[in-house]
Amino acid sequence: MTTPNTSAGSIREAADYIRSQTRLKPEIGLILGSGLGILADLIQDAVSIPYEDIPHFPVSTVEGHEGELLIGTIEGRPVVMMKGRFHMYEGYGPEVTAFPVRVMKNLGVSGLLVTNAAGGVNTSFKPGDLMLLSDHLNLTGTSPLIGPNDADLGVRFPDMSEAYSRRLRAAAKEAAEGQGFTFREGVYAGLLGPSYETPAEIRMLRTLGADAVGMSTVSETIVARHAGLEVLGISCITNMAAGILDQPLSHAEVMETADLVKEKFLGLVLSIIPKM
């Protein structure tokens, strides 16, 4: 696998190419998790750009991640949406998985909505629940900010005390109430993958304070905060984590549960976007 160049020059080149494909100037970025590509149906007058056409962009190799950038409007707000994300377990470094966030910032985005499919660690959760991320545990063993720091992109030591915006969380809760349901809220543990966790690892994560676990999101959020973007995170609890139920875990179950909650997710995002 060729490692994409993630330098400041590469960020500009990728953003310039995207600008050449549309006159729209996006204000909000969206990154969709496994099985949640249905959210792309919300975009009006969308311009679709395959990842392989964008200079220095990696490509997505995972089922449920379609690999295209969409630019259009949702509820009148200009947005840029990643229909499919990148993961470190595909062989990419954390700075590569978060590269699109840098490009979004260059395009003018000020707020980022990240979604993911996650396993429920909190035993009061059930498949189909939606969880607002109040915080995360970066247990990938690495960071997208390792190496020389470009001060034009962000400070050397970014503050992470409010990784997920309190303001946006309050707006999301209000939107959920308007849709007739209540969010779960909790801590997301981001691990490297691609194997699912063992029951012992899930017990460890619960002890550490995790409510849900997955293989994405943390690198994107770290880079977004480094870049000064406001972040809102939503997990779709697609299965209970290892050892909670007496059954094996599978990606098929993840996709099936994501499909079951799609209407709730669509209505929620339509309500949240105007508030971002």
N, C-alpha and C positions, 0 to 999 in steps of 0.2 A: 504494500500500500504506500503510495506517495504521500508524504507529509505536506499538507498545504502550508504556504507561507502566511504567517499571521502578523507581519510587521505593519506599522502605521501606513506605509505606502500601499500595502496590499489591501488594507481596509478601505483606503480612498479609491483604489481601482475597482474594488467590488461595488462600492456605493455609487461610483460614477457610472458603471455599467447599468445598474438598476435604475438610476435616474434617466438614462437614455431610453428606457423602455416605458416610462410613464411620466406624466406631468404632475401626478399627485405627490404631495409631500406628507408622508405619514407622520402621525403624532403618537400613535400607540403601536407597540409591538406585541404580537401573540406567538407563543411557541406551544404547539400541540403535542400531547403525549400519545401513547399507544391506543389506537382505536378511537381517538377523539378528533380525527380529521373531518368528522361531520360538521364541525364548527365552521369549516370553510364554506359551507352552504349559506352562511349568513352574509358573506361579502357580496356587495353589489358592484357591478361594473368592474369585475376583477380582471387584472392583468396577471397572467401566470408566467413565471420564469422558472424553468427547470434548474435545479441546483448545478447541474453539470455545465450550464451556459454561463454561470457567474464566475468571474475570475477568482481563483484562490479558494473557492467554496469547496468543502468536502461533499461527499455524497452519502445518503442514508442507505443502509443495507438491511434494515430490520422490517419484518412484516408489520403492517399497520402504520408505517412511516413512508408517505408517498414520494417525498423528495421534490417539492416545488415551493417556490416563494410566491405568495399572492399579495397583490397590492390593490386596494379598493376602499370602499367605505362600509361601515357598520353604524346604523343609526346616525348617519350623516358625518361620522368622524372618520378621517382618513387613517387607515391601518395598514400595517405590513404583517403578514402571517406566515410563519413557517409551518408548512404541512408536512411534518416529519422533522425530527431533530437528530442530533449526533450523540453518540455515547462513547465513553472511554473503552468499553468492552469490545467495540468494533476495531480497536487499535489506534484510536485517535488520542492525542494528549489533551489535557483539560483546556489548554489555551485554544485548541482547535474546536472542541465541542462548543466553546463559548464565543468563537469568532463571529458568528452571525449577530450576536448582541452588540459587538463593536460596530458592525456595519449598520445596524439599526440606529445606533447613537449618531453615527455620521450622517444618516439620512434625516435626522431631526427628531427622532423619537424621544419622548421624555418619560413615558410610562410603559412598563412591561408586564404582561399577563403570562405567567408560565403555568401550564397544566401538565399533569402526569397521571399515569396509572400506578397505583401503589398497593402494597399488601398491608392489611390491617394488623398492627401490633397490639393496639389497645383492644382488649377483649370485649369491650362494650360496643365496638364498631361492628358493622355488618356489610357484606358486599352490596354495592350500590350507593353507599353513603358518599357524600361529598365533604371533604375536609379542607378548611382554610388553613394554610400554613401560617402558624404564628412564629415559627423559628425553624432552624434545621441543624442537624449534626452532619458535618462533613467528615465522613468516615471512608473516603476514597483513598486516603493516604497521600494526597497531593493537592495542588492548588493551581488555578490558571494564572496566578500572579507570580509564580516562581520565575526567577531570572531578573535581568535588568528591567527597571521600571521606566516607562516613558511618561514623563510628567504631563505631557499634553493629553494623555489618556486618563490619568487619575493619579492620586497621591500614592506614595510608597506604602503607607500603612493605613488602608481604608477602614473606617469604623463600620462594624457589623452589628451594633447594638439594636438596630431596627432594620434587619435584613428585609423583612416584609412589612410594608407600610401600614401603620396603624390607621391612617386616614382611609386607605383603600380597603382595609379589612372591615372597617365600620360601614363603608359604602356597600361592600359585598353582602354583609349581614342584612342591611336594609333591603337590598335587592332580593335576597333569598326570602325574607319575610313577605315581600310583595308577591313572590311566586308561591307562597304557601308552604314553605318548608324551612327547617332550621339547619344551619351548617353544623357539622362537627368542626372542631378547631383543635390543632395540635402541632406537634413537632415531627418533621419529616427527617428520616435518616437516609442519607445518600451513600450507597455503597458502590463498589466498582462493578460487581457482576462478572460474567453473565449468569453464573449459577445462582439459583435461589438460595436463600439463607438456610442454615440448619436450624432445627429447633433450639439448640443451645445458643446459637447466635441471636435468635429472636428473644430468648429469655434475657440475654445480655442487653439487647437494645431496649427492652422494656425497663430494665433496671436503670439504664442511662437516661430514661425519660422520653424515648421515642414512642409516637403513636402510630406512625406509618413508615413503611420502608420502600425504597425504590432505587433505581440505577441511573438517575438523571438529576437535573434541576439545580444542584448545588453549585456547579461551576458557572452555569449561566447567571445565577443570582449573585455570586461573588463578583463577576465581571460587571454586571449591571450596576451594582452598588459602587464599584470602583469608578464606573463611568458617570455616576451621579443620577442614575435612573431610579424612579420609584417602582417598586416591585409588588405585585400581587400574585400569590401562589395558590393553586387549587389542586388537590389530589382527588381522583376518583378511586375509592376503595374497591378494587375489582376482585379481591380474594382475601381470605384471612391467611396470615403468614404461617410459615411452617410450624407444625406442632400444635396448633390451636384446634384444627379439625383433623380427623383421621382420614386424610386423603392426600394424594400427591398434588403438586402445583404444576400448572401448565400455562403457556402463553395463550392457548385457545380459550381458557377460562377468562383470562384478562380481556381478550377481545370481545367475548360474549357479554360480559358484564358492562363493559364500556358502551356497547350497543344498546343495552337495556335502559341506560340513564341518559341517552342522547337528547331526548326531548327536554328533560329537566336542565341539562347543560346548556342547550341552545337558548332557552328562555332566560336562564341566569346571565349568560354573557350579553345578551341583548339589553338586559337591565343594567349591567355593570358598566359597559363601555361608555355611555354618556356621562358617568360619574367620574371617569378616570381623567 
